[in-house]
Amino acid sequence: MLRQFSIAGIKHTVEIVDNIDGGDTFGKFIPAGQKILVAERVKTGDTWYDQSDEMMENTLWHEILHV
C-alpha cells in the first residue's frame, strides 16, 4: 500500500511492507528517496510477530518525526 504526503513542499511516500531488514526494523525513513517504510511483521529471535494497525501507526508517526 502506498500513500503520499508533503512536508515543507517535499512529497514523501509511505509504503507498508512485509518486513524491513530481515525483520529487525519496525520502520525506516529513506531521505534520498523521500520514502517511509512501515513493516507489517517484525522478528525477535526465531519468532515473527504481526504488528497491529495501532503499532504500525505509531511507527509511521515515529518515522515522520525523522522527516
Secondary structure as GFF3:
##gff-version 3
##sequence-region A 1 67
A	DSSP	beta_strand	2	7	.	.	.	ID=ss1
A	DSSP	beta_strand	10	17	.	.	.	ID=ss2
A	DSSP	three_ten_helix	21	23	.	.	.	ID=ss3
A	DSSP	beta_strand	27	30	.	.	.	ID=ss4
A	DSSP	three_ten_helix	31	33	.	.	.	ID=ss5
A	DSSP	beta_strand	35	39	.	.	.	ID=ss6
A	DSSP	beta_strand	41	44	.	.	.	ID=ss7
A	DSSP	beta_strand	47	50	.	.	.	ID=ss8
A	DSSP	alpha_helix	53	66	.	.	.	ID=ss9
###
